[in-house]
Amino acid sequence: MATMTLRFPDEFDAELRAAAEGASINGFVVEAVQERLAAMRHKSVMAIARDVVARDAEILDRLAGRLPHVPRAQRR
């Protein structure tokens, strides 16, 4: 496990201790960082999904049964 020293503004001290609700400050900060990293990963995955949907909309529509299949030879 890595060890880090974090510096917070003095005005965060009381609020941080209260927010931790009796748990360790370390545990509170670790949980907050985990949540932020998960949100960042989710945002990244959703951006990739939007790109795939935009790029492959016709294929996805066919797979969903919304467009009839037209053999490649008959396409314009």
PDB file with one MODEL, atoms N, CA, C and O in Angstrom:
MODEL        1
ATOM      1  N   MET A   1       0.852  -1.178   0.000  1.00  0.00           N
ATOM      2  CA  MET A   1       0.000   0.000   0.000  1.00  0.00           C
ATOM      3  C   MET A   1       0.895   1.238   0.000  1.00  0.00           C
ATOM      4  O   MET A   1       1.866   1.327   0.751  1.00  0.00           O
ATOM      5  N   ALA A   2       0.542   2.176  -0.853  1.00  0.00           N
ATOM      6  CA  ALA A   2       1.306   3.415  -0.945  1.00  0.00           C
ATOM      7  C   ALA A   2       0.935   4.345   0.211  1.00  0.00           C
ATOM      8  O   ALA A   2      -0.179   4.301   0.734  1.00  0.00           O
ATOM      9  N   THR A   3       1.870   5.162   0.582  1.00  0.00           N
ATOM     10  CA  THR A   3       1.646   6.159   1.625  1.00  0.00           C
ATOM     11  C   THR A   3       1.768   7.534   1.003  1.00  0.00           C
ATOM     12  O   THR A   3       2.706   7.801   0.252  1.00  0.00           O
ATOM     13  N   MET A   4       0.819   8.412   1.316  1.00  0.00           N
ATOM     14  CA  MET A   4       0.834   9.781   0.800  1.00  0.00           C
ATOM     15  C   MET A   4       0.587  10.745   1.936  1.00  0.00           C
ATOM     16  O   MET A   4      -0.090  10.431   2.915  1.00  0.00           O
ATOM     17  N   THR A   5       1.145  11.908   1.784  1.00  0.00           N
ATOM     18  CA  THR A   5       0.850  12.993   2.700  1.00  0.00           C
ATOM     19  C   THR A   5      -0.006  13.988   1.944  1.00  0.00           C
ATOM     20  O   THR A   5       0.376  14.465   0.875  1.00  0.00           O
ATOM     21  N   LEU A   6      -1.158  14.296   2.499  1.00  0.00           N
ATOM     22  CA  LEU A   6      -2.057  15.258   1.865  1.00  0.00           C
ATOM     23  C   LEU A   6      -2.129  16.513   2.712  1.00  0.00           C
ATOM     24  O   LEU A   6      -2.110  16.453   3.941  1.00  0.00           O
ATOM     25  N   ARG A   7      -2.211  17.626   2.051  1.00  0.00           N
ATOM     26  CA  ARG A   7      -2.353  18.911   2.751  1.00  0.00           C
ATOM     27  C   ARG A   7      -3.708  19.490   2.397  1.00  0.00           C
ATOM     28  O   ARG A   7      -4.035  19.685   1.227  1.00  0.00           O
ATOM     29  N   PHE A   8      -4.489  19.761   3.430  1.00  0.00           N
ATOM     30  CA  PHE A   8      -5.787  20.368   3.250  1.00  0.00           C
ATOM     31  C   PHE A   8      -5.772  21.742   3.880  1.00  0.00           C
ATOM     32  O   PHE A   8      -5.059  21.960   4.859  1.00  0.00           O
ATOM     33  N   PRO A   9      -6.541  22.674   3.345  1.00  0.00           N
ATOM     34  CA  PRO A   9      -6.652  23.986   3.989  1.00  0.00           C
ATOM     35  C   PRO A   9      -7.201  23.821   5.409  1.00  0.00           C
ATOM     36  O   PRO A   9      -8.004  22.925   5.670  1.00  0.00           O
ATOM     37  N   ASP A  10      -6.769  24.677   6.308  1.00  0.00           N
ATOM     38  CA  ASP A  10      -7.195  24.589   7.707  1.00  0.00           C
ATOM     39  C   ASP A  10      -8.715  24.572   7.860  1.00  0.00           C
ATOM     40  O   ASP A  10      -9.253  23.893   8.735  1.00  0.00           O
ATOM     41  N   GLU A  11      -9.396  25.323   7.006  1.00  0.00           N
ATOM     42  CA  GLU A  11     -10.858  25.397   7.146  1.00  0.00           C
ATOM     43  C   GLU A  11     -11.552  24.069   6.820  1.00  0.00           C
ATOM     44  O   GLU A  11     -12.729  23.908   7.145  1.00  0.00           O
ATOM     45  N   PHE A  12     -10.866  23.126   6.197  1.00  0.00           N
ATOM     46  CA  PHE A  12     -11.436  21.814   5.903  1.00  0.00           C
ATOM     47  C   PHE A  12     -11.400  20.888   7.117  1.00  0.00           C
ATOM     48  O   PHE A  12     -12.151  19.914   7.167  1.00  0.00           O
ATOM     49  N   ASP A  13     -10.557  21.172   8.075  1.00  0.00           N
ATOM     50  CA  ASP A  13     -10.309  20.239   9.181  1.00  0.00           C
ATOM     51  C   ASP A  13     -11.585  19.839   9.909  1.00  0.00           C
ATOM     52  O   ASP A  13     -11.907  18.653   9.979  1.00  0.00           O
ATOM     53  N   ALA A  14     -12.307  20.800  10.447  1.00  0.00           N
ATOM     54  CA  ALA A  14     -13.506  20.483  11.231  1.00  0.00           C
ATOM     55  C   ALA A  14     -14.564  19.820  10.356  1.00  0.00           C
ATOM     56  O   ALA A  14     -15.211  18.863  10.780  1.00  0.00           O
ATOM     57  N   GLU A  15     -14.740  20.321   9.144  1.00  0.00           N
ATOM     58  CA  GLU A  15     -15.750  19.758   8.249  1.00  0.00           C
ATOM     59  C   GLU A  15     -15.395  18.321   7.851  1.00  0.00           C
ATOM     60  O   GLU A  15     -16.267  17.454   7.795  1.00  0.00           O
ATOM     61  N   LEU A  16     -14.120  18.077   7.579  1.00  0.00           N
ATOM     62  CA  LEU A  16     -13.668  16.742   7.211  1.00  0.00           C
ATOM     63  C   LEU A  16     -13.867  15.762   8.360  1.00  0.00           C
ATOM     64  O   LEU A  16     -14.348  14.648   8.152  1.00  0.00           O
ATOM     65  N   ARG A  17     -13.502  16.169   9.562  1.00  0.00           N
ATOM     66  CA  ARG A  17     -13.684  15.301  10.726  1.00  0.00           C
ATOM     67  C   ARG A  17     -15.167  15.006  10.978  1.00  0.00           C
ATOM     68  O   ARG A  17     -15.526  13.888  11.348  1.00  0.00           O
ATOM     69  N   ALA A  18     -16.014  15.997  10.781  1.00  0.00           N
ATOM     70  CA  ALA A  18     -17.449  15.794  10.973  1.00  0.00           C
ATOM     71  C   ALA A  18     -18.011  14.874   9.886  1.00  0.00           C
ATOM     72  O   ALA A  18     -18.842  14.008  10.163  1.00  0.00           O
ATOM     73  N   ALA A  19     -17.557  15.067   8.666  1.00  0.00           N
ATOM     74  CA  ALA A  19     -18.048  14.262   7.547  1.00  0.00           C
ATOM     75  C   ALA A  19     -17.642  12.799   7.687  1.00  0.00           C
ATOM     76  O   ALA A  19     -18.359  11.907   7.235  1.00  0.00           O
ATOM     77  N   ALA A  20     -16.502  12.555   8.309  1.00  0.00           N
ATOM     78  CA  ALA A  20     -16.017  11.181   8.486  1.00  0.00           C
ATOM     79  C   ALA A  20     -16.903  10.404   9.462  1.00  0.00           C
ATOM     80  O   ALA A  20     -16.838   9.176   9.514  1.00  0.00           O
ATOM     81  N   GLU A  21     -17.725  11.108  10.230  1.00  0.00           N
ATOM     82  CA  GLU A  21     -18.693  10.503  11.156  1.00  0.00           C
ATOM     83  C   GLU A  21     -18.075   9.450  12.060  1.00  0.00           C
ATOM     84  O   GLU A  21     -18.623   8.356  12.199  1.00  0.00           O
ATOM     85  N   GLY A  22     -16.963   9.756  12.663  1.00  0.00           N
ATOM     86  CA  GLY A  22     -16.336   8.850  13.610  1.00  0.00           C
ATOM     87  C   GLY A  22     -15.417   7.822  12.980  1.00  0.00           C
ATOM     88  O   GLY A  22     -14.654   7.166  13.689  1.00  0.00           O
ATOM     89  N   ALA A  23     -15.468   7.667  11.674  1.00  0.00           N
ATOM     90  CA  ALA A  23     -14.547   6.756  10.984  1.00  0.00           C
ATOM     91  C   ALA A  23     -13.194   7.448  10.872  1.00  0.00           C
ATOM     92  O   ALA A  23     -13.067   8.633  11.180  1.00  0.00           O
ATOM     93  N   SER A  24     -12.203   6.714  10.438  1.00  0.00           N
ATOM     94  CA  SER A  24     -10.892   7.341  10.285  1.00  0.00           C
ATOM     95  C   SER A  24     -10.919   8.302   9.106  1.00  0.00           C
ATOM     96  O   SER A  24     -11.627   8.087   8.121  1.00  0.00           O
ATOM     97  N   ILE A  25     -10.140   9.353   9.227  1.00  0.00           N
ATOM     98  CA  ILE A  25     -10.007  10.320   8.135  1.00  0.00           C
ATOM     99  C   ILE A  25      -9.440   9.596   6.913  1.00  0.00           C
ATOM    100  O   ILE A  25      -9.862   9.854   5.786  1.00  0.00           O
ATOM    101  N   ASN A  26      -8.493   8.700   7.134  1.00  0.00           N
ATOM    102  CA  ASN A  26      -7.895   7.939   6.034  1.00  0.00           C
ATOM    103  C   ASN A  26      -8.976   7.157   5.277  1.00  0.00           C
ATOM    104  O   ASN A  26      -9.034   7.206   4.049  1.00  0.00           O
ATOM    105  N   GLY A  27      -9.820   6.446   6.005  1.00  0.00           N
ATOM    106  CA  GLY A  27     -10.880   5.672   5.367  1.00  0.00           C
ATOM    107  C   GLY A  27     -11.840   6.555   4.588  1.00  0.00           C
ATOM    108  O   GLY A  27     -12.286   6.194   3.499  1.00  0.00           O
ATOM    109  N   PHE A  28     -12.156   7.710   5.152  1.00  0.00           N
ATOM    110  CA  PHE A  28     -13.047   8.650   4.489  1.00  0.00           C
ATOM    111  C   PHE A  28     -12.433   9.147   3.182  1.00  0.00           C
ATOM    112  O   PHE A  28     -13.104   9.184   2.151  1.00  0.00           O
ATOM    113  N   VAL A  29     -11.169   9.525   3.228  1.00  0.00           N
ATOM    114  CA  VAL A  29     -10.487  10.042   2.032  1.00  0.00           C
ATOM    115  C   VAL A  29     -10.333   8.938   0.993  1.00  0.00           C
ATOM    116  O   VAL A  29     -10.535   9.182  -0.197  1.00  0.00           O
ATOM    117  N   VAL A  30      -9.979   7.728   1.423  1.00  0.00           N
ATOM    118  CA  VAL A  30      -9.842   6.611   0.480  1.00  0.00           C
ATOM    119  C   VAL A  30     -11.177   6.362  -0.225  1.00  0.00           C
ATOM    120  O   VAL A  30     -11.206   6.176  -1.442  1.00  0.00           O
ATOM    121  N   GLU A  31     -12.270   6.358   0.519  1.00  0.00           N
ATOM    122  CA  GLU A  31     -13.591   6.142  -0.080  1.00  0.00           C
ATOM    123  C   GLU A  31     -13.933   7.257  -1.072  1.00  0.00           C
ATOM    124  O   GLU A  31     -14.463   6.990  -2.151  1.00  0.00           O
ATOM    125  N   ALA A  32     -13.630   8.493  -0.708  1.00  0.00           N
ATOM    126  CA  ALA A  32     -13.911   9.619  -1.602  1.00  0.00           C
ATOM    127  C   ALA A  32     -13.102   9.513  -2.894  1.00  0.00           C
ATOM    128  O   ALA A  32     -13.621   9.786  -3.977  1.00  0.00           O
ATOM    129  N   VAL A  33     -11.842   9.121  -2.784  1.00  0.00           N
ATOM    130  CA  VAL A  33     -11.000   8.965  -3.971  1.00  0.00           C
ATOM    131  C   VAL A  33     -11.510   7.812  -4.827  1.00  0.00           C
ATOM    132  O   VAL A  33     -11.540   7.922  -6.052  1.00  0.00           O
ATOM    133  N   GLN A  34     -11.911   6.710  -4.201  1.00  0.00           N
ATOM    134  CA  GLN A  34     -12.462   5.579  -4.953  1.00  0.00           C
ATOM    135  C   GLN A  34     -13.698   5.998  -5.745  1.00  0.00           C
ATOM    136  O   GLN A  34     -13.851   5.635  -6.912  1.00  0.00           O
ATOM    137  N   GLU A  35     -14.574   6.761  -5.102  1.00  0.00           N
ATOM    138  CA  GLU A  35     -15.794   7.220  -5.778  1.00  0.00           C
ATOM    139  C   GLU A  35     -15.457   8.129  -6.956  1.00  0.00           C
ATOM    140  O   GLU A  35     -16.065   8.022  -8.021  1.00  0.00           O
ATOM    141  N   ARG A  36     -14.499   9.013  -6.768  1.00  0.00           N
ATOM    142  CA  ARG A  36     -14.113   9.934  -7.851  1.00  0.00           C
ATOM    143  C   ARG A  36     -13.486   9.174  -9.015  1.00  0.00           C
ATOM    144  O   ARG A  36     -13.782   9.465 -10.174  1.00  0.00           O
ATOM    145  N   LEU A  37     -12.628   8.207  -8.718  1.00  0.00           N
ATOM    146  CA  LEU A  37     -12.005   7.415  -9.782  1.00  0.00           C
ATOM    147  C   LEU A  37     -13.057   6.601 -10.541  1.00  0.00           C
ATOM    148  O   LEU A  37     -12.986   6.482 -11.764  1.00  0.00           O
ATOM    149  N   ALA A  38     -14.025   6.046  -9.819  1.00  0.00           N
ATOM    150  CA  ALA A  38     -15.099   5.289 -10.467  1.00  0.00           C
ATOM    151  C   ALA A  38     -15.909   6.199 -11.386  1.00  0.00           C
ATOM    152  O   ALA A  38     -16.278   5.795 -12.489  1.00  0.00           O
ATOM    153  N   ALA A  39     -16.187   7.416 -10.943  1.00  0.00           N
ATOM    154  CA  ALA A  39     -16.931   8.370 -11.770  1.00  0.00           C
ATOM    155  C   ALA A  39     -16.143   8.724 -13.028  1.00  0.00           C
ATOM    156  O   ALA A  39     -16.721   8.853 -14.108  1.00  0.00           O
ATOM    157  N   MET A  40     -14.848   8.881 -12.894  1.00  0.00           N
ATOM    158  CA  MET A  40     -14.012   9.194 -14.052  1.00  0.00           C
ATOM    159  C   MET A  40     -13.981   8.029 -15.036  1.00  0.00           C
ATOM    160  O   MET A  40     -14.051   8.239 -16.247  1.00  0.00           O
ATOM    161  N   ARG A  41     -13.877   6.801 -14.523  1.00  0.00           N
ATOM    162  CA  ARG A  41     -13.892   5.622 -15.404  1.00  0.00           C
ATOM    163  C   ARG A  41     -15.236   5.513 -16.115  1.00  0.00           C
ATOM    164  O   ARG A  41     -15.289   5.225 -17.310  1.00  0.00           O
ATOM    165  N   HIS A  42     -16.313   5.743 -15.385  1.00  0.00           N
ATOM    166  CA  HIS A  42     -17.644   5.679 -15.972  1.00  0.00           C
ATOM    167  C   HIS A  42     -17.782   6.704 -17.092  1.00  0.00           C
ATOM    168  O   HIS A  42     -18.298   6.391 -18.164  1.00  0.00           O
ATOM    169  N   LYS A  43     -17.328   7.908 -16.847  1.00  0.00           N
ATOM    170  CA  LYS A  43     -17.396   8.967 -17.860  1.00  0.00           C
ATOM    171  C   LYS A  43     -16.619   8.561 -19.107  1.00  0.00           C
ATOM    172  O   LYS A  43     -17.079   8.790 -20.226  1.00  0.00           O
ATOM    173  N   SER A  44     -15.468   7.971 -18.925  1.00  0.00           N
ATOM    174  CA  SER A  44     -14.640   7.534 -20.046  1.00  0.00           C
ATOM    175  C   SER A  44     -15.322   6.418 -20.836  1.00  0.00           C
ATOM    176  O   SER A  44     -15.332   6.443 -22.067  1.00  0.00           O
ATOM    177  N   VAL A  45     -15.890   5.445 -20.135  1.00  0.00           N
ATOM    178  CA  VAL A  45     -16.577   4.337 -20.795  1.00  0.00           C
ATOM    179  C   VAL A  45     -17.803   4.846 -21.549  1.00  0.00           C
ATOM    180  O   VAL A  45     -18.077   4.394 -22.661  1.00  0.00           O
ATOM    181  N   MET A  46     -18.538   5.776 -20.957  1.00  0.00           N
ATOM    182  CA  MET A  46     -19.715   6.314 -21.627  1.00  0.00           C
ATOM    183  C   MET A  46     -19.337   7.090 -22.888  1.00  0.00           C
ATOM    184  O   MET A  46     -20.071   7.048 -23.876  1.00  0.00           O
ATOM    185  N   ALA A  47     -18.217   7.789 -22.873  1.00  0.00           N
ATOM    186  CA  ALA A  47     -17.754   8.503 -24.070  1.00  0.00           C
ATOM    187  C   ALA A  47     -17.423   7.510 -25.179  1.00  0.00           C
ATOM    188  O   ALA A  47     -17.752   7.740 -26.342  1.00  0.00           O
ATOM    189  N   ILE A  48     -16.776   6.414 -24.819  1.00  0.00           N
ATOM    190  CA  ILE A  48     -16.466   5.375 -25.809  1.00  0.00           C
ATOM    191  C   ILE A  48     -17.766   4.787 -26.350  1.00  0.00           C
ATOM    192  O   ILE A  48     -17.891   4.576 -27.556  1.00  0.00           O
ATOM    193  N   ALA A  49     -18.726   4.521 -25.482  1.00  0.00           N
ATOM    194  CA  ALA A  49     -20.012   3.951 -25.914  1.00  0.00           C
ATOM    195  C   ALA A  49     -20.736   4.894 -26.863  1.00  0.00           C
ATOM    196  O   ALA A  49     -21.305   4.449 -27.860  1.00  0.00           O
ATOM    197  N   ARG A  50     -20.723   6.203 -26.565  1.00  0.00           N
ATOM    198  CA  ARG A  50     -21.356   7.166 -27.465  1.00  0.00           C
ATOM    199  C   ARG A  50     -20.697   7.159 -28.832  1.00  0.00           C
ATOM    200  O   ARG A  50     -21.378   7.241 -29.853  1.00  0.00           O
ATOM    201  N   ASP A  51     -19.372   7.062 -28.857  1.00  0.00           N
ATOM    202  CA  ASP A  51     -18.649   7.004 -30.134  1.00  0.00           C
ATOM    203  C   ASP A  51     -19.024   5.757 -30.928  1.00  0.00           C
ATOM    204  O   ASP A  51     -19.227   5.825 -32.140  1.00  0.00           O
ATOM    205  N   VAL A  52     -19.116   4.623 -30.243  1.00  0.00           N
ATOM    206  CA  VAL A  52     -19.474   3.369 -30.909  1.00  0.00           C
ATOM    207  C   VAL A  52     -20.888   3.455 -31.457  1.00  0.00           C
ATOM    208  O   VAL A  52     -21.139   3.044 -32.590  1.00  0.00           O
ATOM    209  N   VAL A  53     -21.809   3.980 -30.675  1.00  0.00           N
ATOM    210  CA  VAL A  53     -23.204   4.100 -31.123  1.00  0.00           C
ATOM    211  C   VAL A  53     -23.283   5.017 -32.340  1.00  0.00           C
ATOM    212  O   VAL A  53     -23.989   4.707 -33.300  1.00  0.00           O
ATOM    213  N   ALA A  54     -22.579   6.126 -32.314  1.00  0.00           N
ATOM    214  CA  ALA A  54     -22.603   7.051 -33.448  1.00  0.00           C
ATOM    215  C   ALA A  54     -21.988   6.405 -34.691  1.00  0.00           C
ATOM    216  O   ALA A  54     -22.515   6.535 -35.796  1.00  0.00           O
ATOM    217  N   ARG A  55     -20.883   5.718 -34.499  1.00  0.00           N
ATOM    218  CA  ARG A  55     -20.170   5.111 -35.626  1.00  0.00           C
ATOM    219  C   ARG A  55     -20.928   3.921 -36.201  1.00  0.00           C
ATOM    220  O   ARG A  55     -20.947   3.729 -37.416  1.00  0.00           O
ATOM    221  N   ASP A  56     -21.546   3.131 -35.350  1.00  0.00           N
ATOM    222  CA  ASP A  56     -22.148   1.871 -35.776  1.00  0.00           C
ATOM    223  C   ASP A  56     -23.672   1.865 -35.642  1.00  0.00           C
ATOM    224  O   ASP A  56     -24.267   0.814 -35.402  1.00  0.00           O
ATOM    225  N   ALA A  57     -24.305   3.026 -35.794  1.00  0.00           N
ATOM    226  CA  ALA A  57     -25.754   3.140 -35.592  1.00  0.00           C
ATOM    227  C   ALA A  57     -26.530   2.187 -36.497  1.00  0.00           C
ATOM    228  O   ALA A  57     -27.480   1.547 -36.046  1.00  0.00           O
ATOM    229  N   GLU A  58     -26.143   2.086 -37.752  1.00  0.00           N
ATOM    230  CA  GLU A  58     -26.880   1.225 -38.677  1.00  0.00           C
ATOM    231  C   GLU A  58     -26.797  -0.242 -38.253  1.00  0.00           C
ATOM    232  O   GLU A  58     -27.800  -0.956 -38.265  1.00  0.00           O
ATOM    233  N   ILE A  59     -25.619  -0.675 -37.888  1.00  0.00           N
ATOM    234  CA  ILE A  59     -25.446  -2.060 -37.448  1.00  0.00           C
ATOM    235  C   ILE A  59     -26.264  -2.321 -36.185  1.00  0.00           C
ATOM    236  O   ILE A  59     -26.919  -3.357 -36.068  1.00  0.00           O
ATOM    237  N   LEU A  60     -26.227  -1.391 -35.253  1.00  0.00           N
ATOM    238  CA  LEU A  60     -26.981  -1.557 -34.007  1.00  0.00           C
ATOM    239  C   LEU A  60     -28.481  -1.582 -34.277  1.00  0.00           C
ATOM    240  O   LEU A  60     -29.208  -2.356 -33.654  1.00  0.00           O
ATOM    241  N   ASP A  61     -28.948  -0.749 -35.195  1.00  0.00           N
ATOM    242  CA  ASP A  61     -30.371  -0.764 -35.549  1.00  0.00           C
ATOM    243  C   ASP A  61     -30.768  -2.102 -36.163  1.00  0.00           C
ATOM    244  O   ASP A  61     -31.835  -2.636 -35.862  1.00  0.00           O
ATOM    245  N   ARG A  62     -29.912  -2.638 -37.020  1.00  0.00           N
ATOM    246  CA  ARG A  62     -30.206  -3.948 -37.613  1.00  0.00           C
ATOM    247  C   ARG A  62     -30.241  -5.021 -36.543  1.00  0.00           C
ATOM    248  O   ARG A  62     -31.134  -5.868 -36.536  1.00  0.00           O
ATOM    249  N   LEU A  63     -29.276  -4.991 -35.641  1.00  0.00           N
ATOM    250  CA  LEU A  63     -29.244  -5.986 -34.565  1.00  0.00           C
ATOM    251  C   LEU A  63     -30.481  -5.877 -33.677  1.00  0.00           C
ATOM    252  O   LEU A  63     -30.971  -6.879 -33.155  1.00  0.00           O
ATOM    253  N   ALA A  64     -30.967  -4.681 -33.514  1.00  0.00           N
ATOM    254  CA  ALA A  64     -32.160  -4.471 -32.687  1.00  0.00           C
ATOM    255  C   ALA A  64     -33.443  -4.758 -33.462  1.00  0.00           C
ATOM    256  O   ALA A  64     -34.537  -4.701 -32.901  1.00  0.00           O
ATOM    257  N   GLY A  65     -33.310  -5.066 -34.743  1.00  0.00           N
ATOM    258  CA  GLY A  65     -34.470  -5.402 -35.544  1.00  0.00           C
ATOM    259  C   GLY A  65     -35.238  -4.206 -36.059  1.00  0.00           C
ATOM    260  O   GLY A  65     -36.370  -4.358 -36.519  1.00  0.00           O
ATOM    261  N   ARG A  66     -34.655  -3.017 -35.994  1.00  0.00           N
ATOM    262  CA  ARG A  66     -35.360  -1.825 -36.436  1.00  0.00           C
ATOM    263  C   ARG A  66     -35.218  -1.570 -37.930  1.00  0.00           C
ATOM    264  O   ARG A  66     -36.030  -0.852 -38.513  1.00  0.00           O
ATOM    265  N   LEU A  67     -34.209  -2.143 -38.550  1.00  0.00           N
ATOM    266  CA  LEU A  67     -34.004  -1.989 -39.988  1.00  0.00           C
ATOM    267  C   LEU A  67     -33.967  -3.373 -40.615  1.00  0.00           C
ATOM    268  O   LEU A  67     -33.403  -4.304 -40.041  1.00  0.00           O
ATOM    269  N   PRO A  68     -34.559  -3.508 -41.775  1.00  0.00           N
ATOM    270  CA  PRO A  68     -34.469  -4.808 -42.439  1.00  0.00           C
ATOM    271  C   PRO A  68     -33.057  -5.034 -42.940  1.00  0.00           C
ATOM    272  O   PRO A  68     -32.348  -4.092 -43.296  1.00  0.00           O
ATOM    273  N   HIS A  69     -32.661  -6.293 -42.962  1.00  0.00           N
ATOM    274  CA  HIS A  69     -31.348  -6.625 -43.488  1.00  0.00           C
ATOM    275  C   HIS A  69     -31.379  -6.556 -45.002  1.00  0.00           C
ATOM    276  O   HIS A  69     -32.237  -7.173 -45.635  1.00  0.00           O
ATOM    277  N   VAL A  70     -30.462  -5.820 -45.585  1.00  0.00           N
ATOM    278  CA  VAL A  70     -30.329  -5.736 -47.036  1.00  0.00           C
ATOM    279  C   VAL A  70     -28.971  -6.331 -47.388  1.00  0.00           C
ATOM    280  O   VAL A  70     -27.938  -5.834 -46.938  1.00  0.00           O
ATOM    281  N   PRO A  71     -28.967  -7.384 -48.183  1.00  0.00           N
ATOM    282  CA  PRO A  71     -27.690  -7.993 -48.549  1.00  0.00           C
ATOM    283  C   PRO A  71     -26.760  -6.954 -49.156  1.00  0.00           C
ATOM    284  O   PRO A  71     -27.205  -6.035 -49.843  1.00  0.00           O
ATOM    285  N   ARG A  72     -25.479  -7.105 -48.900  1.00  0.00           N
ATOM    286  CA  ARG A  72     -24.477  -6.152 -49.341  1.00  0.00           C
ATOM    287  C   ARG A  72     -24.574  -5.893 -50.861  1.00  0.00           C
ATOM    288  O   ARG A  72     -24.402  -4.756 -51.300  1.00  0.00           O
ATOM    289  N   ALA A  73     -24.841  -6.910 -51.640  1.00  0.00           N
ATOM    290  CA  ALA A  73     -24.904  -6.762 -53.089  1.00  0.00           C
ATOM    291  C   ALA A  73     -26.068  -5.854 -53.520  1.00  0.00           C
ATOM    292  O   ALA A  73     -26.016  -5.255 -54.594  1.00  0.00           O
ATOM    293  N   GLN A  74     -27.097  -5.752 -52.704  1.00  0.00           N
ATOM    294  CA  GLN A  74     -28.250  -4.937 -53.063  1.00  0.00           C
ATOM    295  C   GLN A  74     -28.201  -3.513 -52.510  1.00  0.00           C
ATOM    296  O   GLN A  74     -29.072  -2.697 -52.808  1.00  0.00           O
ATOM    297  N   ARG A  75     -27.196  -3.225 -51.717  1.00  0.00           N
ATOM    298  CA  ARG A  75     -27.066  -1.878 -51.154  1.00  0.00           C
ATOM    299  C   ARG A  75     -26.572  -0.912 -52.206  1.00  0.00           C
ATOM    300  O   ARG A  75     -25.864  -1.304 -53.133  1.00  0.00           O
ATOM    301  N   ARG A  76     -26.936   0.336 -52.070  1.00  0.00           N
ATOM    302  CA  ARG A  76     -26.468   1.379 -52.991  1.00  0.00           C
ATOM    303  C   ARG A  76     -25.140   1.909 -52.583  1.00  0.00           C
ATOM    304  O   ARG A  76     -24.598   2.793 -53.247  1.00  0.00           O
TER     305      ARG A  76
ENDMDL
END
